Amino acid sequence: MVSLVPSVTETLLAWGVVPVGVTRFCEHPELPAVGGTKNPDLERIVALAPDLVVVDREENRRPDADALTAAGLALHVTHVRSVADVAPTLAALREALGLGEGKGSALPPPAQPERPVRVYVPIWRRPWMSISGATYGSSVLAAAGAHNVLAGHPDAYPAVGPNEVAALRPDAVLAPSEPYPFAARHAGLFAGLAPMVPVDGKDLFWWGTRTPAAVARLRGVVGSVSARCRPS
């Protein structure tokens, strides 16, 4: 099989399933790369003759999926928009692969803080972009006890920057390492808004077998921010 979804590639390898082709964003250079998520090498994928190609509605483009179908390849499509979607999506993937039900790690119980930590999550700059409540990343934050200050925005990926967010009074800026590689050196971009806290972008945006541990790790980050916000 070929995986064009980094989250799926990570999950497959955790299950002991080794794809014959993956994207260059899957971060497994030991496996054959077949291009990117948005520009896969369709000819190479067809030449590999996989029994299944896994694509995602958000990660991959519909024209590429259609071209692979037209070439006679079987596709399995995923679409995860919240933590609640993960378990049924993995169950459907296991069924498509003929792996049986399997056992997944249980999610930590929902966080119920007295006051959720208010966070702003930039995912890109030039132009600035963030996430709304209609995304998996925002769902993960909620499971970790944080409130995304842009949760109610009508766009899934609002073009909103630090200046526009100031009125929403976030307690912290959670700056992920991907898709834009925010790092400690970018803290000055948010001066006057809120302290910047670097987080692993995979924990926010890669779903699958990593989800339970990702929620637990982010809960630790949110807890440390909450401790700093408490009045002394």
Buried (B, 14 or more C-beta within 10 A) or exposed (E): BBBBBBBBBBBBBEBEBEBBBBBBBBEBEEBBBBBBBEEBBBEBBBEBEBEBBBBBEBBBBEEBBEBBEEEEBEBBBBEBBBBEBBEEBBBEBBEBBEBEEEEBEEBEEEBEBEEBBBBBBBBBEEEBBBBBBBBBBBBBBBBBBBBBBBBEBEEEBBEBBBEBBBEBEBBBBBBBBBEBEBEEEBBEBBEEBBBBBBBBBBBBBBBBBBBBEBBBBBBEBBBEBBEEBEEE
